[in-house]
């Protein structure tokens, strides 16, 4: 990957395209980690450094609002806009210290949340005017619940705006089931979870003349969250059929993989499912639920293992007058969560064959 010339820290524009093209050509994908705080961002960056891999950090609408603070009103998306921008500036500041390329992304943006995307794009445009690069690397627009024409036409409009400031844009077609961040698709018709190759071609045909910097989160049975084995029927082979269909339309070889795909609802999927999807052009895999659990485990275990030191500020099994500050200092127990989350991100980087690429 040295030949790509990617610098440590947040990357933009052509560098994002070069990295994701390299991933597609070399059959690996990057985990996209939802960060809700400086702590979860640090855990992710530390994992990427340890695994010697690029990484994607992203904020969801709710996660961005949490970053700004739960006491802030979000009636007009002001908390989500401010939180996403704050997270972006924080990550931009510290990412170079970890020595890895970072794609800075925003997650699902449904039609009702478009003011959030507009606010982030306005920040990108202002930053681009001053610095020559956008604030973020990429954004996602998710109009998968709208009719296909509305989805494509609106995405095209936002891709034009994004292309003007060298941003990548991810879009979704076919609904991701389950529930995440307040978006509940647990009761959708299963047929809606699988996209058709004709739809992928229509999207590609419409968007590629505008910009080459876009990816498609195509439904192949994906479900957010973690469910009992057998309840989710993933069909990553569908992505291979999509690639062949688009390649044929373009007059390319069957194995050319012209489309950048994204795997949503990755938590709980098997390593074989990841590997198969990546072989068909998946370059980004969203992981959230598994990492929420991993972050909790560190906190939970620290508290359970030190419970006799966490009942009072003074007094523990070592003596009635012994202070407990070294146990309840947030830098101790928060760090425990960072370490278990870091380990899970490293595992994902290995599963997606991204580890050791730097």
Residue frames as qw, qx, qy, qz and C-alpha x, y, z in Angstrom:
[[0.000, 0.883, 0.469, 0.000, 0.00, 0.00, 0.00],
 [0.418, -0.544, 0.066, 0.724, 3.05, 2.27, 0.24],
 [0.304, 0.157, 0.535, 0.772, 2.73, 3.07, -3.47],
 [0.034, -0.783, -0.590, -0.197, -0.60, 4.82, -2.79],
 [0.291, 0.301, -0.156, 0.894, 1.22, 7.59, -0.93],
 [0.436, -0.729, -0.412, -0.330, -1.45, 7.97, 1.75],
 [0.114, 0.467, -0.480, 0.733, -0.54, 10.21, 4.67],
 [0.262, -0.317, -0.820, 0.399, -1.52, 9.43, 8.28],
 [0.156, 0.306, 0.319, -0.883, -4.71, 11.13, 9.41],
 [0.543, 0.571, 0.497, -0.362, -7.98, 11.91, 7.70],
 [0.281, -0.086, 0.650, 0.701, -7.83, 11.48, 3.91],
 [0.413, 0.609, 0.257, -0.626, -9.99, 13.03, 1.21],
 [0.504, 0.681, -0.219, -0.484, -10.96, 12.98, -2.44],
 [0.690, 0.491, -0.514, -0.135, -8.65, 11.04, -4.74],
 [0.033, 0.407, -0.851, 0.330, -6.90, 9.41, -1.77],
 [0.641, 0.032, 0.562, -0.522, -10.21, 7.89, -0.63],
 [0.817, 0.448, -0.114, -0.345, -10.80, 6.62, -4.16],
 [0.430, 0.552, -0.711, 0.070, -7.28, 5.14, -4.35],
 [0.239, -0.288, 0.822, -0.429, -7.64, 3.39, -0.99],
 [0.724, 0.169, 0.463, -0.482, -11.06, 1.88, -1.70],
 [0.739, 0.535, -0.320, -0.255, -10.00, 0.85, -5.22],
 [0.218, 0.498, -0.820, 0.181, -6.95, -0.89, -3.74],
 [0.471, -0.111, 0.726, -0.489, -9.18, -2.65, -1.22],
 [0.813, 0.349, 0.152, -0.440, -11.54, -3.86, -3.94],
 [0.625, 0.583, -0.510, -0.103, -8.68, -5.08, -6.14],
 [0.259, 0.401, -0.820, 0.314, -6.99, -6.88, -3.25],
 [0.654, -0.339, -0.638, -0.223, -10.06, -8.42, -1.58],
 [0.336, -0.257, -0.642, 0.640, -10.13, -6.66, 1.75],
 [0.184, -0.771, -0.397, -0.463, -12.59, -4.30, 3.41],
 [0.149, 0.262, -0.455, 0.838, -12.41, -1.68, 6.11],
 [0.248, -0.582, -0.745, 0.213, -14.65, -1.79, 9.17],
 [0.062, -0.552, -0.089, -0.827, -16.68, 1.38, 9.64],
 [0.392, -0.307, -0.720, 0.484, -16.95, 2.01, 13.37],
 [0.218, -0.809, -0.318, -0.444, -19.68, 4.18, 14.85],
 [0.420, -0.002, -0.478, 0.772, -18.05, 6.50, 17.39],
 [0.301, -0.796, -0.469, -0.236, -20.12, 8.27, 20.02],
 [0.466, -0.874, 0.063, 0.118, -17.36, 9.86, 22.09],
 [0.192, 0.808, -0.556, 0.030, -13.67, 10.69, 22.09],
 [0.547, -0.389, 0.727, -0.143, -13.16, 7.43, 24.00],
 [0.830, 0.283, 0.477, -0.049, -14.68, 5.18, 21.33],
 [0.540, 0.825, -0.167, -0.004, -12.79, 7.11, 18.64],
 [0.116, -0.739, 0.659, -0.080, -9.49, 6.56, 20.48],
 [0.728, -0.135, 0.665, -0.102, -10.20, 2.83, 20.91],
 [0.796, 0.549, 0.253, -0.029, -10.76, 2.53, 17.17],
 [0.346, 0.870, -0.345, 0.062, -7.68, 4.50, 16.16],
 [0.376, -0.599, 0.700, -0.101, -5.55, 2.49, 18.57],
 [0.831, 0.113, 0.541, -0.064, -6.85, -0.74, 17.04],
 [0.686, 0.727, 0.008, 0.026, -5.97, 0.45, 13.53],
 [0.061, 0.833, -0.542, 0.097, -2.46, 1.36, 14.64],
 [0.588, -0.372, 0.709, -0.115, -1.98, -2.00, 16.34],
 [0.800, 0.290, 0.525, -0.010, -3.27, -3.91, 13.31],
 [0.243, -0.355, 0.495, 0.755, -1.36, -1.70, 10.83],
 [0.234, 0.487, 0.779, 0.319, -4.47, -0.92, 8.83],
 [0.147, -0.233, -0.153, -0.949, -6.47, 2.03, 7.49],
 [0.021, -0.403, -0.832, 0.382, -9.82, 2.52, 9.24],
 [0.149, -0.511, -0.407, -0.742, -13.21, 4.22, 8.85],
 [0.085, -0.304, -0.644, 0.697, -14.67, 6.23, 11.72],
 [0.150, -0.431, -0.524, -0.719, -18.26, 7.38, 11.39],
 [0.178, 0.123, 0.557, -0.802, -20.97, 9.13, 13.36],
 [0.021, -0.522, -0.818, -0.242, -24.63, 8.22, 13.14],
 [0.167, -0.654, -0.216, -0.705, -27.31, 10.86, 13.57],
 [0.697, -0.674, -0.189, -0.155, -27.98, 9.78, 17.15],
 [0.812, -0.196, -0.119, 0.537, -24.30, 9.21, 17.89],
 [0.327, 0.414, 0.034, 0.849, -23.46, 12.71, 16.68],
 [0.396, -0.722, -0.158, -0.545, -26.17, 14.19, 18.91],
 [0.833, -0.504, -0.169, 0.153, -24.73, 12.22, 21.83],
 [0.661, 0.126, -0.080, 0.735, -21.27, 13.61, 21.03],
 [0.011, 0.571, 0.044, 0.820, -22.71, 17.13, 21.43],
 [0.052, -0.043, 0.685, -0.726, -24.52, 16.21, 24.65],
 [0.114, -0.444, -0.880, -0.123, -27.91, 14.76, 25.51],
 [0.060, -0.623, -0.465, 0.625, -29.01, 18.04, 27.09],
 [0.039, 0.323, -0.321, -0.889, -28.95, 19.82, 23.71],
 [0.652, 0.475, 0.362, -0.467, -32.19, 20.05, 21.74],
 [0.281, -0.141, 0.770, 0.555, -32.13, 18.26, 18.39],
 [0.470, 0.593, 0.527, -0.388, -35.49, 19.48, 17.11],
 [0.523, 0.816, -0.087, -0.230, -33.85, 20.98, 14.02],
 [0.926, 0.214, -0.092, 0.297, -30.88, 18.59, 13.92],
 [0.054, 0.911, -0.297, 0.280, -28.70, 21.20, 15.61],
 [0.650, -0.574, 0.494, -0.057, -27.22, 18.71, 18.09],
 [0.898, 0.153, 0.367, 0.189, -26.48, 16.14, 15.39],
 [0.523, 0.793, -0.036, 0.310, -24.89, 18.77, 13.15],
 [0.164, -0.869, 0.390, -0.256, -22.78, 20.26, 15.96],
 [0.791, -0.398, 0.464, -0.034, -21.83, 16.83, 17.32],
 [0.879, 0.348, 0.223, 0.239, -20.74, 15.49, 13.93],
 [0.362, 0.844, -0.168, 0.359, -18.65, 18.59, 13.28],
 [0.427, -0.765, 0.432, -0.212, -17.12, 18.42, 16.77],
 [0.902, -0.137, 0.400, 0.083, -16.27, 14.74, 16.27],
 [0.743, 0.601, 0.068, 0.287, -14.73, 15.55, 12.89],
 [0.104, 0.880, -0.321, 0.334, -12.47, 18.23, 14.32],
 [0.656, -0.577, 0.469, -0.129, -11.44, 15.99, 17.21],
 [0.922, 0.098, 0.340, 0.156, -10.63, 13.05, 14.93],
 [0.560, 0.767, -0.065, 0.306, -8.77, 15.32, 12.48],
 [0.173, -0.873, 0.378, -0.255, -6.65, 16.60, 15.39],
 [0.610, -0.503, 0.604, -0.105, -5.58, 13.25, 16.86],
 [0.943, 0.286, 0.156, -0.073, -5.70, 10.82, 13.91],
 [0.541, 0.723, -0.401, 0.158, -2.24, 11.75, 12.52],
 [0.307, -0.643, 0.637, -0.295, -0.70, 10.72, 15.86],
 [0.835, -0.080, 0.509, -0.194, -1.80, 7.11, 15.24],
 [0.168, -0.477, 0.724, 0.468, 0.03, 6.85, 11.93],
 [0.353, 0.270, 0.877, 0.185, -2.83, 5.39, 9.86],
 [0.156, -0.135, -0.408, -0.889, -5.04, 6.74, 7.05],
 [0.166, 0.373, 0.756, -0.511, -8.56, 7.46, 8.28],
 [0.114, -0.391, -0.579, -0.706, -11.80, 7.86, 6.32],
 [0.088, 0.208, 0.536, -0.814, -14.11, 10.17, 8.26],
 [0.194, -0.271, -0.768, -0.547, -17.72, 9.33, 7.43],
 [0.445, -0.016, 0.394, -0.804, -21.31, 10.00, 8.48],
 [0.164, 0.116, 0.979, 0.023, -23.75, 7.08, 8.64],
 [0.081, 0.538, 0.810, 0.220, -27.41, 6.56, 7.56],
 [0.108, 0.268, 0.139, -0.947, -29.26, 9.75, 6.64],
 [0.225, 0.510, 0.825, 0.087, -32.91, 9.07, 5.87],
 [0.117, 0.623, 0.411, 0.655, -35.18, 11.61, 4.15],
 [0.395, -0.862, -0.294, -0.119, -36.38, 13.09, 7.45],
 [0.651, -0.598, 0.059, 0.464, -32.75, 13.63, 8.49],
 [0.616, 0.539, 0.201, 0.539, -31.60, 15.49, 5.35],
 [0.096, -0.963, 0.060, -0.246, -31.21, 18.76, 7.30],
 [0.725, -0.576, 0.311, 0.214, -28.43, 16.96, 9.19],
 [0.752, 0.180, 0.375, 0.510, -26.65, 16.10, 5.94],
 [0.273, 0.854, 0.178, 0.406, -27.19, 19.65, 4.68],
 [0.389, -0.909, 0.146, -0.034, -25.58, 21.02, 7.84],
 [0.761, -0.353, 0.397, 0.373, -22.53, 18.77, 7.50],
 [0.630, 0.464, 0.366, 0.504, -22.18, 19.60, 3.80],
 [0.030, 0.968, 0.057, 0.241, -22.31, 23.31, 4.63],
 [0.567, -0.741, 0.321, 0.165, -19.43, 22.74, 7.05],
 [0.777, 0.050, 0.445, 0.442, -17.56, 20.82, 4.33],
 [0.433, 0.754, 0.277, 0.409, -18.08, 23.65, 1.86],
 [0.200, -0.968, 0.108, -0.102, -16.88, 26.28, 4.31],
 [0.700, -0.517, 0.416, 0.264, -13.85, 24.19, 5.24],
 [0.733, 0.316, 0.420, 0.431, -13.08, 23.51, 1.57],
 [0.241, 0.924, 0.123, 0.272, -13.20, 27.22, 0.77],
 [0.321, -0.899, 0.292, -0.053, -10.63, 27.92, 3.47],
 [0.551, -0.522, 0.641, 0.115, -8.39, 24.82, 3.31],
 [0.400, 0.469, -0.644, -0.454, -8.95, 23.18, -0.07],
 [0.261, -0.034, -0.965, -0.014, -10.28, 19.94, 1.46],
 [0.582, -0.525, -0.352, -0.512, -13.67, 19.00, 2.94],
 [0.414, -0.553, 0.525, -0.498, -14.03, 18.57, 6.70],
 [0.840, -0.062, 0.500, -0.201, -15.26, 14.98, 6.29],
 [0.187, -0.265, 0.823, 0.466, -14.07, 12.35, 3.83],
 [0.236, -0.184, -0.811, -0.503, -17.53, 11.04, 2.95],
 [0.470, 0.003, 0.402, -0.786, -21.19, 10.95, 3.84],
 [0.060, 0.204, 0.961, 0.175, -24.08, 8.55, 3.46],
 [0.495, 0.059, -0.004, -0.867, -27.55, 9.29, 2.15],
 [0.085, 0.095, 0.991, -0.042, -30.10, 6.55, 2.80],
 [0.521, 0.177, 0.002, -0.835, -33.34, 6.93, 0.86],
 [0.106, 0.060, -0.975, -0.186, -33.92, 3.19, 0.63],
 [0.195, 0.422, 0.788, -0.404, -37.42, 3.59, 2.08],
 [0.369, 0.584, -0.012, -0.723, -38.40, 5.91, -0.79],
 [0.848, 0.468, 0.241, -0.061, -39.34, 4.80, -4.30],
 [0.780, -0.034, 0.279, 0.559, -36.36, 4.03, -6.53],
 [0.372, 0.690, 0.228, 0.577, -36.71, 7.15, -8.72],
 [0.300, -0.927, 0.007, -0.225, -36.85, 9.49, -5.73],
 [0.800, -0.484, 0.199, 0.294, -33.91, 7.66, -4.19],
 [0.711, 0.164, 0.294, 0.618, -31.73, 7.96, -7.29],
 [0.212, 0.796, 0.217, 0.524, -32.74, 11.50, -8.26],
 [0.417, -0.899, 0.046, -0.124, -32.15, 12.87, -4.77],
 [0.807, -0.367, 0.246, 0.393, -28.88, 10.98, -4.39],
 [0.608, 0.446, 0.262, 0.602, -27.70, 12.40, -7.73],
 [0.038, -0.921, -0.081, -0.379, -28.41, 15.91, -6.48],
 [0.602, -0.771, 0.205, 0.037, -26.36, 15.32, -3.36],
 [0.841, -0.033, 0.269, 0.468, -23.56, 13.63, -5.31],
 [0.407, 0.721, 0.139, 0.543, -23.19, 16.77, -7.45],
 [0.298, -0.909, 0.105, -0.273, -22.90, 18.86, -4.31],
 [0.818, -0.483, 0.257, 0.176, -20.44, 16.39, -2.77],
 [0.802, 0.291, 0.210, 0.478, -18.29, 16.15, -5.90],
 [0.199, 0.898, 0.012, 0.393, -17.76, 19.90, -5.89],
 [0.299, -0.813, 0.420, -0.269, -15.77, 19.59, -2.65],
 [0.422, 0.424, -0.800, 0.055, -14.13, 16.18, -3.30],
 [0.548, -0.226, 0.622, -0.512, -16.40, 14.13, -1.04],
 [0.173, -0.031, -0.961, -0.212, -17.28, 10.46, -1.41],
 [0.592, -0.087, 0.159, -0.785, -20.99, 9.63, -1.15],
 [0.013, 0.034, 0.999, -0.030, -22.53, 6.33, -0.07],
 [0.582, -0.045, -0.094, -0.807, -26.13, 5.51, -0.91],
 [0.322, -0.023, 0.918, -0.230, -28.46, 2.63, -0.04],
 [0.623, 0.091, -0.374, -0.681, -30.92, 0.63, -2.10],
 [0.716, -0.173, -0.675, -0.040, -32.87, -2.25, -0.64],
 [0.480, -0.740, 0.125, -0.455, -33.79, -1.97, 3.02],
 [0.330, 0.261, -0.810, 0.409, -31.54, -3.15, 5.84],
 [0.627, -0.520, -0.517, -0.265, -33.77, -4.96, 8.32],
 [0.588, -0.297, -0.522, 0.542, -33.75, -4.78, 12.10],
 [0.192, -0.955, -0.205, -0.093, -33.44, -1.67, 14.25],
 [0.648, -0.082, -0.124, 0.747, -30.59, 0.77, 14.71],
 [0.205, -0.117, -0.064, 0.970, -30.34, 4.32, 16.01],
 [0.327, 0.410, 0.364, -0.770, -34.10, 4.86, 16.00],
 [0.515, 0.325, -0.473, -0.636, -34.69, 3.48, 12.48],
 [0.551, -0.061, 0.784, -0.280, -36.88, 0.40, 12.80],
 [0.571, 0.328, -0.510, -0.553, -37.27, -2.00, 9.86],
 [0.285, -0.192, 0.913, -0.218, -38.00, -5.13, 11.86],
 [0.575, 0.358, 0.650, -0.344, -41.34, -5.74, 10.15],
 [0.374, 0.572, -0.366, -0.631, -40.47, -5.13, 6.50],
 [0.938, 0.289, 0.058, -0.183, -41.25, -7.69, 3.79],
 [0.723, -0.367, 0.461, 0.361, -38.21, -9.98, 3.38],
 [0.666, 0.520, 0.372, 0.385, -38.26, -9.37, -0.38],
 [0.076, 0.987, -0.008, 0.143, -37.37, -5.73, 0.34],
 [0.587, -0.692, 0.360, 0.215, -34.07, -6.89, 1.83],
 [0.663, -0.035, 0.575, 0.477, -32.73, -8.03, -1.56],
 [0.227, 0.690, -0.163, -0.668, -31.88, -5.70, -4.44],
 [0.817, 0.450, 0.357, 0.045, -32.13, -6.45, -8.15],
 [0.597, -0.125, 0.338, 0.717, -29.24, -6.11, -10.64],
 [0.245, 0.670, 0.447, 0.540, -31.32, -3.82, -12.86],
 [0.297, -0.938, -0.179, -0.013, -31.61, -1.36, -9.97],
 [0.627, -0.529, 0.216, 0.529, -27.86, -1.41, -9.38],
 [0.498, 0.241, 0.457, 0.697, -27.26, -0.67, -13.07],
 [0.026, 0.857, 0.380, 0.346, -29.76, 2.21, -13.06],
 [0.465, -0.856, -0.005, 0.226, -27.95, 3.72, -10.07],
 [0.638, -0.281, 0.362, 0.619, -24.52, 3.23, -11.63],
 [0.401, 0.492, 0.502, 0.588, -25.66, 4.61, -14.98],
 [0.096, -0.925, -0.286, -0.230, -27.09, 7.73, -13.33],
 [0.505, -0.840, 0.069, 0.186, -24.34, 8.47, -10.80],
 [0.774, -0.146, 0.275, 0.551, -21.11, 7.58, -12.61],
 [0.417, 0.634, 0.231, 0.609, -21.29, 10.52, -15.08],
 [0.275, -0.929, -0.044, -0.245, -21.47, 12.86, -12.07],
 [0.182, -0.745, 0.610, -0.200, -18.58, 11.38, -10.07],
 [0.688, 0.176, -0.704, 0.017, -16.67, 8.14, -9.69],
 [0.118, 0.217, -0.724, 0.644, -16.65, 8.62, -5.92],
 [0.676, -0.214, 0.110, -0.696, -19.73, 6.76, -4.76],
 [0.080, 0.109, -0.986, 0.095, -20.60, 3.41, -3.22],
 [0.643, -0.220, -0.348, -0.646, -23.78, 1.39, -2.90],
 [0.288, -0.137, 0.835, -0.449, -25.11, -0.31, 0.21],
 [0.581, 0.027, -0.560, -0.590, -27.13, -2.93, -1.65],
 [0.703, -0.268, 0.428, -0.501, -29.49, -5.15, 0.30],
 [0.563, 0.221, -0.776, -0.177, -28.67, -8.87, 0.31],
 [0.716, -0.405, -0.566, -0.059, -30.64, -9.86, 3.41],
 [0.331, 0.248, -0.483, 0.772, -28.78, -7.56, 5.80],
 [0.508, -0.731, -0.417, -0.184, -30.20, -6.91, 9.27],
 [0.024, 0.660, -0.413, 0.627, -29.03, -4.47, 11.92],
 [0.658, -0.493, 0.363, -0.439, -28.35, -5.85, 15.38],
 [0.082, 0.308, -0.947, 0.032, -27.59, -9.40, 16.48],
 [0.802, -0.039, -0.003, -0.596, -30.10, -12.22, 16.07],
 [0.766, -0.204, 0.605, -0.078, -30.28, -15.96, 16.64],
 [0.105, -0.300, 0.801, 0.507, -28.55, -18.08, 13.96],
 [0.174, 0.332, 0.898, 0.233, -30.92, -18.94, 11.12],
 [0.135, 0.767, 0.489, -0.392, -33.08, -15.84, 11.54],
 [0.175, 0.813, -0.221, -0.509, -31.06, -13.86, 9.00],
 [0.824, 0.253, 0.448, 0.238, -30.55, -15.24, 5.49],
 [0.036, -0.767, 0.325, 0.552, -27.68, -13.36, 3.91],
 [0.817, 0.434, 0.346, 0.155, -27.13, -13.79, 0.18],
 [0.217, -0.738, 0.314, 0.557, -23.75, -12.17, -0.57],
 [0.489, 0.090, 0.717, 0.488, -23.68, -14.07, -3.86],
 [0.292, 0.843, 0.451, -0.031, -26.27, -11.54, -5.06],
 [0.115, -0.872, 0.205, 0.430, -23.51, -8.92, -5.08],
 [0.417, -0.239, 0.720, 0.501, -21.54, -11.06, -7.53],
 [0.376, 0.556, 0.703, 0.235, -24.53, -11.15, -9.88],
 [0.066, 0.951, 0.171, -0.248, -24.83, -7.35, -9.59],
 [0.278, -0.660, 0.465, 0.520, -21.16, -6.92, -10.52],
 [0.425, 0.072, 0.788, 0.440, -21.49, -9.23, -13.53],
 [0.292, 0.766, 0.572, 0.030, -24.63, -7.42, -14.72],
 [0.008, -0.946, 0.044, 0.321, -23.03, -3.97, -14.54],
 [0.387, -0.467, 0.619, 0.499, -19.76, -5.25, -16.06],
 [0.456, 0.341, 0.753, 0.330, -21.67, -6.71, -19.01],
 [0.202, 0.909, 0.356, -0.079, -23.48, -3.41, -19.55],
 [0.134, -0.893, 0.272, 0.334, -20.12, -1.63, -19.56],
 [0.789, 0.555, -0.263, 0.006, -18.53, -4.17, -21.89],
 [0.105, -0.687, 0.679, -0.236, -16.05, -5.24, -19.22],
 [0.442, 0.125, -0.887, 0.037, -14.93, -8.71, -18.15],
 [0.656, -0.512, -0.487, -0.267, -17.18, -10.59, -15.73],
 [0.720, -0.416, -0.363, 0.421, -14.65, -10.33, -12.92],
 [0.329, 0.489, -0.036, 0.807, -13.95, -6.58, -13.26],
 [0.375, -0.591, -0.583, 0.412, -16.07, -5.58, -10.23],
 [0.205, 0.495, 0.158, 0.830, -16.94, -2.01, -11.34],
 [0.433, -0.733, -0.221, -0.475, -19.15, -1.26, -8.30],
 [0.132, 0.287, -0.675, 0.667, -18.02, -0.31, -4.79],
 [0.612, -0.483, -0.538, -0.321, -20.34, -2.14, -2.37],
 [0.154, -0.434, 0.550, -0.697, -20.97, -1.62, 1.34],
 [0.510, -0.245, -0.825, 0.021, -22.04, -4.28, 3.85],
 [0.351, -0.454, 0.224, -0.788, -24.56, -2.94, 6.38],
 [0.855, -0.321, 0.091, -0.398, -25.75, -4.88, 9.41],
 [0.565, 0.468, -0.669, 0.117, -22.41, -6.65, 9.79],
 [0.300, -0.420, 0.695, -0.502, -22.62, -7.45, 13.50],
 [0.741, -0.035, 0.566, -0.359, -23.22, -11.15, 14.11],
 [0.797, 0.514, -0.211, -0.236, -22.35, -12.25, 10.57],
 [0.922, -0.199, 0.239, 0.230, -19.99, -15.19, 10.01],
 [0.288, -0.617, 0.475, 0.557, -16.42, -14.84, 8.77],
 [0.419, 0.168, 0.778, 0.437, -17.33, -16.80, 5.65],
 [0.230, 0.832, 0.504, 0.015, -20.17, -14.37, 4.89],
 [0.123, -0.889, 0.150, 0.415, -17.79, -11.44, 5.24],
 [0.406, -0.350, 0.664, 0.522, -15.18, -13.13, 3.05],
 [0.406, 0.442, 0.738, 0.308, -17.70, -13.93, 0.31],
 [0.132, 0.932, 0.316, -0.119, -19.15, -10.41, 0.31],
 [0.239, -0.784, 0.326, 0.472, -15.68, -8.86, 0.17],
 [0.472, -0.068, 0.728, 0.493, -14.77, -11.07, -2.80],
 [0.294, 0.643, 0.642, 0.297, -17.68, -9.46, -4.68],
 [0.249, 0.542, 0.132, 0.792, -16.53, -5.88, -4.17],
 [0.474, -0.840, -0.258, -0.057, -17.50, -4.94, -0.61],
 [0.497, 0.439, -0.307, 0.683, -14.94, -2.38, 0.60],
 [0.174, -0.356, 0.396, -0.829, -16.67, -1.15, 3.77],
 [0.508, -0.350, -0.786, -0.046, -18.40, -3.13, 6.50],
 [0.326, -0.608, 0.129, -0.713, -20.49, -1.36, 9.12],
 [0.576, -0.203, -0.736, 0.292, -20.00, -2.66, 12.67],
 [0.237, -0.558, 0.153, -0.780, -21.87, -1.13, 15.57],
 [0.815, -0.436, -0.090, -0.371, -23.79, -3.58, 17.74],
 [0.905, -0.039, -0.294, 0.304, -20.83, -5.92, 18.32],
 [0.425, 0.349, -0.295, 0.782, -18.63, -2.96, 19.24],
 [0.443, -0.597, 0.061, -0.666, -21.18, -1.49, 21.64],
 [0.925, -0.340, -0.143, -0.087, -21.10, -4.83, 23.42],
 [0.779, 0.168, -0.279, 0.535, -17.31, -4.97, 23.37],
 [0.077, 0.553, -0.225, 0.799, -17.06, -1.49, 24.89],
 [0.677, -0.542, 0.011, -0.498, -19.49, -2.45, 27.65],
 [0.931, -0.111, -0.323, 0.128, -17.63, -5.67, 28.49],
 [0.509, 0.307, -0.393, 0.702, -14.54, -3.79, 29.64],
 [0.268, -0.470, 0.219, -0.812, -16.54, -1.52, 31.93],
 [0.848, -0.318, -0.169, -0.389, -18.68, -4.37, 33.23],
 [0.879, -0.015, -0.389, 0.274, -15.76, -6.63, 34.05],
 [0.295, 0.382, -0.399, 0.780, -13.79, -3.86, 35.71],
 [0.467, -0.452, 0.149, -0.745, -16.72, -2.99, 37.97],
 [0.924, -0.234, -0.201, -0.228, -17.52, -6.61, 38.83],
 [0.806, 0.122, -0.391, 0.428, -13.88, -7.40, 39.54],
 [0.295, 0.198, -0.363, 0.862, -13.42, -4.31, 41.72],
 [0.375, -0.659, -0.472, -0.451, -16.85, -3.97, 43.27],
 [0.640, -0.597, -0.372, 0.310, -15.52, -3.87, 46.84],
 [0.429, -0.200, 0.007, 0.881, -13.43, -0.82, 45.92],
 [0.012, -0.277, -0.417, -0.866, -16.31, 1.02, 44.25],
 [0.330, -0.651, -0.682, -0.044, -18.90, 1.19, 47.03],
 [0.317, -0.909, -0.143, 0.229, -17.35, 4.11, 48.90],
 [0.363, 0.870, -0.260, 0.210, -14.64, 6.67, 48.28],
 [0.008, 0.590, -0.722, 0.362, -12.69, 5.43, 51.30],
 [0.628, -0.215, 0.648, -0.374, -12.56, 1.91, 52.69],
 [0.762, 0.342, -0.452, -0.314, -11.96, -1.42, 50.97],
 [0.965, -0.177, -0.193, 0.020, -10.74, -4.96, 51.75],
 [0.640, 0.319, -0.351, 0.605, -7.24, -3.58, 52.33],
 [0.304, -0.209, -0.500, 0.784, -8.39, -1.33, 55.17],
 [0.009, 0.793, 0.586, -0.169, -11.16, 0.96, 56.43],
 [0.093, -0.841, 0.021, 0.532, -9.05, 4.05, 55.75],
 [0.457, -0.099, 0.617, 0.634, -7.75, 3.07, 52.34],
 [0.364, 0.558, -0.020, -0.746, -8.81, 5.45, 49.52],
 [0.677, 0.298, 0.667, 0.086, -10.38, 4.08, 46.32],
 [0.265, 0.796, -0.097, -0.536, -9.56, 6.91, 43.94],
 [0.045, -0.448, 0.774, 0.445, -7.30, 4.75, 41.78],
 [0.262, 0.241, 0.931, 0.084, -10.27, 2.50, 41.08],
 [0.269, 0.742, 0.586, -0.184, -13.02, 5.05, 40.40],
 [0.054, -0.585, 0.304, 0.750, -10.91, 7.51, 38.40],
 [0.741, 0.558, 0.173, -0.331, -12.63, 7.55, 34.95],
 [0.326, 0.714, -0.588, -0.197, -9.23, 7.21, 33.30],
 [0.240, -0.276, 0.926, -0.098, -9.10, 3.70, 34.76],
 [0.523, 0.281, 0.771, -0.229, -12.54, 2.24, 34.11],
 [0.561, 0.725, 0.000, -0.399, -13.17, 4.09, 30.83],
 [0.135, 0.633, -0.725, -0.237, -9.81, 2.78, 29.66],
 [0.434, -0.053, 0.894, -0.098, -10.97, -0.75, 30.42],
 [0.628, 0.581, 0.434, -0.282, -13.81, -0.31, 27.90],
 [0.352, 0.801, -0.359, -0.324, -11.43, 1.12, 25.33],
 [0.149, -0.465, 0.864, 0.125, -9.20, -1.93, 25.58],
 [0.513, 0.202, 0.829, -0.095, -11.97, -4.47, 25.01],
 [0.548, 0.756, 0.192, -0.303, -13.42, -2.42, 22.16],
 [0.126, 0.749, -0.575, -0.304, -9.95, -2.09, 20.63],
 [0.352, -0.209, 0.909, 0.083, -9.51, -5.87, 20.72],
 [0.576, 0.481, 0.640, -0.166, -12.83, -6.36, 18.87],
 [0.416, 0.845, -0.109, -0.319, -11.90, -3.82, 16.18],
 [0.081, -0.580, 0.777, 0.233, -8.55, -5.58, 15.69],
 [0.506, 0.110, 0.855, -0.040, -10.48, -8.84, 15.28],
 [0.560, 0.715, 0.333, -0.255, -12.65, -7.22, 12.60],
 [0.205, 0.820, -0.431, -0.317, -9.61, -5.87, 10.76],
 [0.244, -0.330, 0.900, 0.145, -8.19, -9.39, 10.70],
 [0.551, 0.365, 0.732, -0.165, -11.50, -10.93, 9.62],
 [0.499, 0.817, 0.176, -0.228, -11.79, -8.45, 6.73],
 [0.822, 0.167, 0.183, 0.513, -8.13, -9.05, 5.67],
 [0.151, 0.943, 0.000, 0.297, -7.27, -5.38, 6.28],
 [0.624, -0.732, 0.231, 0.149, -4.72, -6.03, 9.03],
 [0.683, -0.293, 0.444, 0.501, -1.08, -5.67, 8.04],
 [0.560, 0.690, 0.360, 0.283, -1.83, -3.62, 4.92],
 [0.036, 0.984, -0.145, 0.095, 0.33, -0.68, 6.11]]
